Amino acid sequence: PVTSGAPVVFQAMEASMSLDMDGGSLHGNGNNGDLELRGRNTEVNLEAIRGVLHMQGDGLTARLVDVGGELQVEATLSNVVVDRAGDVVLKVDSGSVSIQQAAGAVKANITGADVHILDGMGPVTLEMDGGDGEVSWAVLSGEKESTLTNAGGKLTVRFSATVACRVDAKSTYGRIDNELPDVKVTEAFTSARGSVNSGYHPYVHITASGDIRLENARNTH
């Protein structure tokens, strides 16, 4: 294990690493082993981590790119950006979360933070309380359902033309705005259900206290 408050840099490693950092920064590119990090007020930039990556701490500013093994993050007052990963498990209390191009399942429990889970390829289980959420898929198939819940804010969910599924959405105190042709909204605009791109499975369950927007994904790349 390495304990440090100073900058730590590594490249092209083949080791299991354990780091405990107070302040400072961690910059790493390339590791074929597992990596465990505990940090406080630490800047983290990691890329090309082939093993499991476990990160926890307070006041983290983290950018995690190309994580091959399971990614687990547990943090408070932290800003976390993930770009290209396998399975992702996050628990974040206050801050912001952005996950792009996750190839596997995403499980996120987020309190008091905005969340963007974009261009995913697997099921998403999102539990939010506070902040606004945005979820989109590049592809989605199989039988595993997705459940998106925001107990204290809005949810925007986008579906690309390559996503086939069924939607079941309910807004407790807001309204549902929908542009998906085969999804029908009730007269009170509080619930909606139907097929997306002629799909029957998997189901995507959406519940929010605030407004819900169901949209076609637009190609912005």
Residue pairs with C-beta under 8 A, 6 or more apart in sequence:
1 18
1 19
1 20
2 8
2 17
2 18
2 19
2 20
3 19
3 20
3 21
4 19
4 20
4 21
4 22
4 24
5 21
5 22
5 23
5 24
6 24
7 24
7 25
7 26
7 27
8 19
8 21
8 24
8 25
8 26
8 27
8 28
9 26
9 27
9 28
10 17
10 27
10 28
10 29
10 30
10 31
11 28
11 29
11 30
12 29
12 30
12 31
13 28
13 30
13 31
13 32
13 33
14 31
14 32
14 33
15 31
15 33
16 33
16 34
16 35
16 51
17 31
17 33
17 34
17 35
17 36
18 35
18 36
18 37
19 26
19 35
19 36
19 37
19 38
19 39
20 37
20 38
20 39
21 37
21 38
21 39
21 40
21 42
21 57
22 39
22 40
22 41
22 42
23 40
23 41
23 42
24 42
24 43
25 42
25 43
25 44
25 45
26 37
26 39
26 42
26 43
26 44
26 45
26 46
27 45
27 46
28 35
28 45
28 46
28 47
28 49
29 46
29 47
29 48
30 47
30 48
30 49
31 48
31 49
31 50
31 51
32 50
32 51
33 50
33 51
34 51
34 52
34 53
34 54
34 69
35 46
35 49
35 51
35 52
35 53
35 54
36 53
36 54
36 55
37 44
37 53
37 54
37 55
37 56
37 57
38 55
38 56
38 57
39 55
39 56
39 57
39 58
39 60
40 57
40 58
40 59
41 58
41 59
41 60
42 57
42 59
42 60
42 61
43 60
43 61
43 62
44 55
44 60
44 61
44 62
44 63
44 64
45 62
45 63
46 53
46 62
46 63
46 64
46 65
46 67
47 64
47 65
47 66
48 65
48 66
49 64
49 66
49 67
49 68
49 69
50 68
50 69
51 68
51 69
52 69
52 70
52 71
52 72
53 64
53 67
53 69
53 70
53 71
53 72
54 72
54 73
55 62
55 64
55 71
55 72
55 73
55 74
55 75
56 73
56 74
56 75
57 75
57 78
58 75
58 76
58 77
58 78
59 76
59 77
59 78
60 75
60 78
60 79
60 80
61 78
61 79
62 73
62 75
62 78
62 79
62 80
62 81
63 81
63 83
64 71
64 73
64 80
64 81
64 82
64 83
64 85
65 82
65 83
65 84
66 83
66 84
66 85
67 82
67 84
67 85
67 86
68 86
69 86
70 86
70 87
70 88
70 89
71 82
71 85
71 86
71 87
71 88
71 89
72 89
72 90
73 80
73 88
73 89
73 90
73 91
73 92
74 90
74 91
74 92
75 91
75 92
75 93
75 95
76 92
76 93
76 94
76 95
77 93
77 94
77 95
78 92
78 94
78 95
79 95
79 96
79 97
80 90
80 92
80 95
80 96
80 97
80 98
81 98
82 88
82 98
82 99
82 100
82 102
83 100
83 101
84 100
84 101
84 102
84 103
85 99
85 101
85 102
85 103
85 104
86 102
86 103
86 104
87 102
87 104
87 105
87 106
87 122
88 99
88 102
88 104
88 105
88 106
88 107
88 108
89 107
89 108
90 97
90 99
90 106
90 107
90 108
90 109
90 110
91 108
91 109
91 110
92 108
92 109
92 110
92 111
92 113
93 110
93 111
93 112
93 113
94 111
94 112
94 113
95 112
95 113
96 113
96 114
96 115
97 108
97 110
97 113
97 114
97 115
97 116
97 117
98 115
98 116
98 118
99 106
99 108
99 116
99 117
99 118
99 120
100 116
100 118
100 119
101 118
101 119
101 120
101 121
101 138
102 117
102 120
102 121
102 122
103 121
103 122
104 121
104 122
105 122
105 123
105 124
105 125
105 144
106 117
106 120
106 122
106 123
106 124
106 125
106 126
107 124
107 125
108 115
108 117
108 124
108 125
108 126
108 127
108 128
109 127
110 126
110 127
110 128
110 129
110 131
110 133
111 128
111 129
111 130
112 129
112 130
112 131
113 130
113 131
114 131
114 132
114 133
115 126
115 128
115 131
115 132
115 133
115 134
116 133
116 134
117 124
117 126
117 133
117 134
117 135
117 136
118 134
118 135
118 136
119 136
119 137
119 138
120 135
120 136
120 137
120 138
120 140
121 137
121 138
121 139
121 140
122 140
122 144
123 140
123 142
123 144
123 145
123 146
123 202
124 135
124 137
124 146
124 147
124 148
125 146
125 147
126 133
126 135
126 147
126 148
126 149
126 150
127 149
127 151
128 149
128 150
128 151
128 152
128 153
128 155
129 150
129 151
129 152
130 151
130 152
130 153
131 150
131 152
131 153
132 150
132 153
132 154
132 155
132 156
132 210
133 148
133 150
133 153
133 154
133 155
133 156
133 208
134 155
134 156
134 157
134 158
135 148
135 155
135 156
135 157
135 158
136 157
136 158
136 159
136 160
136 217
137 158
137 159
137 160
137 163
137 217
138 160
138 162
138 163
139 160
139 162
139 163
140 146
140 159
140 163
140 164
140 165
140 202
140 204
141 164
141 202
142 201
142 202
143 201
143 202
144 202
145 202
145 203
145 204
145 205
146 202
146 203
146 204
146 205
147 204
147 205
148 155
148 157
148 204
148 205
148 206
148 207
148 208
149 206
149 207
149 208
150 207
150 208
150 209
150 210
151 209
152 209
152 210
153 208
153 209
153 210
154 174
154 208
154 210
154 211
154 212
154 213
155 206
155 208
155 210
155 211
155 212
155 213
156 212
156 213
156 215
157 167
157 169
157 204
157 206
157 212
157 213
157 214
157 215
158 215
158 216
158 217
158 218
159 165
159 180
159 196
159 197
159 214
159 215
159 216
159 217
160 216
160 217
161 197
161 216
161 217
162 197
163 196
163 197
163 199
163 217
164 196
164 197
164 198
164 199
164 200
165 195
165 196
165 197
165 199
165 201
165 202
165 203
165 204
166 193
166 194
166 195
166 196
166 199
166 200
166 201
166 202
166 203
166 204
167 180
167 183
167 192
167 193
167 194
167 195
167 196
167 203
167 204
167 206
167 214
168 192
168 193
168 203
168 204
168 205
168 206
169 176
169 183
169 191
169 192
169 193
169 205
169 206
169 207
169 212
169 214
170 190
170 191
170 206
170 207
170 208
171 189
171 190
171 191
171 207
171 208
171 209
171 210
171 211
171 212
172 190
172 207
172 208
172 209
173 209
173 210
174 208
174 209
174 210
174 211
174 212
175 189
175 190
175 211
175 212
176 185
176 189
176 190
176 191
176 192
176 211
176 212
176 213
176 214
177 189
177 211
177 212
177 213
177 214
178 185
178 192
178 213
178 214
179 214
179 215
179 216
180 194
180 196
180 214
180 215
180 216
182 194
182 195
182 196
182 198
183 192
183 193
183 194
183 195
183 196
183 214
184 192
184 193
184 194
185 191
185 192
186 192
192 212
192 214
196 204
206 212
206 214
